[in-house]
């Protein structure tokens, strides 16, 4: 896909995303991720009840008033997204696959980061671990689309490769170690996938209480047991889809493909 084709697909996806996400969505995300520190904003005259720790004694000594330092949050947040690209993302509901929902959510994060001046770093778990450099806005979205096109997830027309078989080259232990490393660096960490990679529930549950970890499980009615379960076959084995996978765990943020999943994603995020 050449640059003009990439830009064309970016425009198509961007229009689709903002058609699905209402105007309230953008405003909601701005107040969620916490900045890495505080930066000085201005001085204000002290009034009873203000925090005395922020009094500027040097400036106050030169004036008849007592001045208080005020600060604003220094954003520049880096959001680490782990996109779990598995074969089970290829099914969904009424023409919308879990794969499509995941890609659009990742794209939405880039576009929103362009407005909030944050950065998004996406690690794609495919046949290998692929980490994209931190980006925001249209630049990040272009990089994501180009990478997914090379993986066969998207074609030159921006269509999703639903017949593609994704065989993960990473085991569960390796994925957990990558999550743990990012959380240890106090990054905002976001998991994006359907959760089938994690067969040992206790292994992921230890992360769920961390404030900077956000586990987004993208599901269809089949995953929720609302439709008859069926045998899903892949090169890695066969198993029943539709079994109870602890969707009621309150610390797991469930996003359904048969709902307004972009708006739902932002509501769950904040």
Secondary structure, 3 states (H helix, E strand, C coil): CCHHHHHHHHHHHHHHHHHHCCHHHHHHHCCCCCCCEEEEEEEEECCCCCCHHHECHHHHHCCCCCEEEEEEEECCCEEEEEEECCHHHHCEECCEEHHHHHHHHHHHHHHHHHHHCCEEEEEEECCCEEECCCECHHHHHHHHHHHHHHHCCECCCCCECCCCCCCCCCCHHHHHHHHHHHHHCCCEEEEEECCCCCCCHHHHHHHHCCCCEEEEEEECCCCCCCCCCEEEEECCEEEEECCCCCCCCCCEEEEECCCCHHHHHHHHHC
